[in-house]
Amino acid sequence: MNAPSSGKKLLEVLAGASQVPPPAWLMRQAGRYLPEYRALRERAGSFLDLCFTPTLAAEATLQPVRRFRFDAAILFSDILVVPLALGQPVTFEAGDGPRLDVDALNHLGEGIDHGRLGPIYEAIGRVKTVLAPDTALIGFCGAPWTVATYMVAGRGTPDQAPARTFAYGDPRTFGRLIDRLVTASVEYLVRQFQAGVDAVQIFDTWAGTLPPEEFRRWCIEPVARVVKGVRAAVPGAAIIGFPRGAGTCLPAYVAQAGVTAVGLDWMIDRGFACAHVPPAMAIQGNLDPLVLRAGGAALDAATDAVLAAFCGRPFIFNLGHGILPDTPIAHVERMLARVRRA
């Protein structure tokens, strides 16, 4: 399929074009593996201060694009700004991840506080003023299920048992929480588009903890409602869905979620994915972050395997999850050089 030229390779792929070489960006591409990010993080004082200071968030967004010439920048923020804007206190403990006040679940606001999120929208505007015309800007949010897992447990857990137990034991109340997150996510993503992002990604990091029936109920259906709500305000909005761990539920997600493109984790069989994702639909992924960290011949072989699997179809080169903090910069450079020679 030949998509109209936008000058941005990533957007052309999302519109159905096949590009050689494919556009590339990395999940968590702004982060602790970069010395310039570590210096910026120290300057900010706290992670949330970095997210909510527009000049610093814009700088964090731009750093990896300057260094690696990625085809897209992704807004520097966090999926948990949504519960924060709903009135649930969130803190980040150094080396120990987020902490959310579960007692606040019964006292959430009726709507999202866009004033609280104003600095994020401002950061988007700042990035857009300096981003190269051929580089796309991606916004994002967490999927309702994934955000709910943190809101219920108060922290990340290995198997999301607190949220799964809640959903089984009191599906009506859990459903109301999901409804609130759907509404908040729609509003948040629409505001990001209005501020200037070119596309958005919905991260469902913990989708793979759900069995098939619950996957449809708590993963696919809420994401489909978010997509529909965003497109009601932003017709044709380009939306990438990333249901990590979807496995054999991937075909149902692709058919029902309504996303423009699907991001694949490193665990999925690529042949299975190609067989079940329509040829005109863009695929994103799916290099194992560990092989990027390992480097060498293993990285070369894995990069080639990803490129070969998705050759000839709309494809965005990326990892199957976020880049690991101890990944050598030289390995990223080696991988990108190989992708760009494709």
Beta strands, then each sheet from edge to edge (+ up, - down):
strand 1: 72-74
strand 2: 90-93
strand 3: 97-100
strand 4: 136-142
strand 5: 199-204
strand 6: 239-243
strand 7: 261-263
strand 8: 282-287
strand 9: 315-319
sheet 1: 1+ 4+ 5+ 6+ 7+ 8+ 9+
sheet 2: 2+ 3-
end
